[in-house]
Amino acid sequence: MDAPLIKTPLPGPKAKAIIERDAKVVSTSYTRGYPFVMARGTGAVVEDVDGNLFLDCAAGIAVNSTGHSHPLVVAAIVEQAQKFLHMSGTDFYYEPQVALGEAFNEIAPFSGQKRSFFSNSGTEAIEAAIKLARYSTKRYGMIAFLGSFHGRTLGSLALTSSKAIQRKGFGPMQAGTFHTPYATCYRCPVGLKPETCHAECLDFLEQQVLVHLISPDEVAGVVVESIQGEGGYVVPAPQFHERLRALTKKHGILLIADEVQSGMGRTGKMFGIQHFGVEPDMVAVAKGVASGLPLGVTTARAEVMDWPPGSHASTFGGNPVSCAAAMATIGLLKESLVKNAADVGAFMMDRLKEVQQKHAIVGDVRGRGLMIGIELVKDRVTKERATAERDKVVEACFARGLLVLGAGKNAIRLSPPLVLTKAQATTAVDIIDQALGTL
Ligand SMILES: Cc1ncc(COP(=O)(O)O)c(C=O)c1O
């Protein structure tokens, strides 16, 4: 399918009818930016219910890593579904879950023997990480970063600090959770320049949080996104992760990499943290791991994941069909898609930097692989956030047949399927260029 191809006004009549039904019965908490109603998809192209074709640079929030309905993933799902759909890996054994544990033992971004806990989503992968960190260290404290997103169940929500609306009305949050500035280098929280950065943003953690709020020997874990996702696709200075690793090691605090959005090849390496040359103690994965089937994975050093039977489990977690989809996904990532994300991502980034030259509103273009953020500002000097303009650009992209999402207050995120071709990347960038031109 060649995209984009827009044949009807948007939304078309069939889409409109579905949206009207949705408005009556579906939770009002969802955040729909524009009226796309999916009918089918293949690769990086999706078709809506009115037959309009869109180029997909959203991938269901960075999920469809191998593209929509990759034939090998679908075949693996069908094969497993014909054998059995569920047997609960909590109480029984089945080979697909063991195979996936072995795969993570091989690919997880730290050395040594590992074990994996399986759940159904990113938030559950983080809940497992929080519980395991507490259990393993016999400490209660958790540290997270401002602007981060780790999920919406009550444990992970206490870590999440992306937007106040995500927390508003749900407090009080889990006690013992503390936040500290992230290395948001475009808006350095301590007003310094990248050229001379020693990750001074971590001074706040080391000299304030761990001095005035909680003793380091009561902190179980630090949860960090290697590249911040919902917060705006923010790439930290490399020193940030290095210094954080040294600090956590010094105090016996577990370093937990939340790779839910940045993992599974998206950044051009299997895990985002691998760009920074540090090894965490634990990694949490979901989204792209099973190409769209629900699965969360929490992988830790074997000596850390040593909790007794009954201490943590999930009826559906590690569902055999999801495990089969994940095995096929990992195979495709290793075979070519991690590399494609690196190559096409670098190509797209170069093209976007050219677009940046043309539009003063583009303050920053950043990312790794096919995890790319475009931050819009009203003024490049004051960096005043262009939030309404960002929303308009996202809508203008949609009108032209390109699906993108916002991230943070004023960034556009590009998180396409990792099968994106250079030709498709060029089309996407041209549409973004045109959409910026409408402002
Ligand atoms: C970094 C990160 N962690 C955790 C989550 C939560 O994942 P889920 O929505 O599957 O619960 C998300 C979701 O966007 C995420 O981006």
The ligand as a Gaussian input file, in Angstrom:
#p B3LYP/6-31G(d) Opt

LIG

0 1
 C        8.794000       4.737000      29.433000
 C        7.444000       4.162000      29.718000
 N        7.265000       3.388000      30.801000
 C        6.088000       2.838000      31.095000
 C        4.984000       3.043000      30.295000
 C        3.669000       2.413000      30.636000
 O        3.346000       1.451000      29.693000
 P        1.841000       0.914000      29.535000
 O        1.039000       2.007000      28.938000
 O        1.979000      -0.298000      28.678000
 O        1.363000       0.568000      30.904000
 C        5.106000       3.850000      29.166000
 C        3.960000       4.120000      28.302000
 O        3.924000       5.030000      27.519000
 C        6.376000       4.421000      28.864000
 O        6.556000       5.203000      27.795000

